[in-house]
Amino acid sequence: MRRVIWPVAALCLVLVSAGEASRSQTLARASSPLELQISGPRLIHRGEKLQFKAVVVNRSQRPVAFAFRQGGWDCDGVFRWTITDTADRLLPTPEPVRGICCLTSAVREDEIVVLQPGEKRETPELSDPSDFYRFPGNGFYRVRLRLVFLAEVLMNDGRGHYHYLAPEEVSEPKSNLELAVKSGRIDVTSNTWNVYLAD
């Protein structure tokens, strides 16, 4: 009996994954100049380290600039994992660790990634999504990754007043950092990656 169930379950997983990925990519293209594609294991075991890879693709007709870290009060970084059950309910999270200071240095010019139209870039090594969620039991789960970045450049108006540079103030970017400001807020969610948890 088991020999029949596993091939059927695997086929269902592949078909559901393809449909979810297609819907997610369509939504990403409609709301963001970037597309985020993740890939990783399909069969996972409790306690093992989950290693995912992600690629960012520029689907727009213009260059887009961003960084793989936010800088400043960078508590969450630019990547946020989500794991849900098959009904799309968020899994429970462990208790947060208290007393951590998240202040980091500002993002530097050389950290800005500029993607030309159609260009893609693999992300740096990602954290383990299972570090942020508790699996209630064996079964199918949906994994997604979100990238959120907003460049903040503090400008001096020459009279001792400072303000953050707004996208409309950058007509012709003179640096990658200014191009990141002009690109505006980057907020893109990946395709859905379906996994099966087994002991």
Secondary structure, 3 states (H helix, E strand, C coil): CHHHHHHHHHHHHHHHHHHHHHHHHHHHHHHCCEEEEEECCCEEECCCCCCCEEEEEECCCCCEEECCCCCEECCCCCEEEEEECCCCCECCCCCCCCCCCCEECCCCHHHCEEECCCCEEECCCCCCHHHCCCCCCCEEEEEEEEEEECCCCEEECCCCCEEECCHHHCCCCCCHHHHHHHHCCEEEECCCEEEEEEC
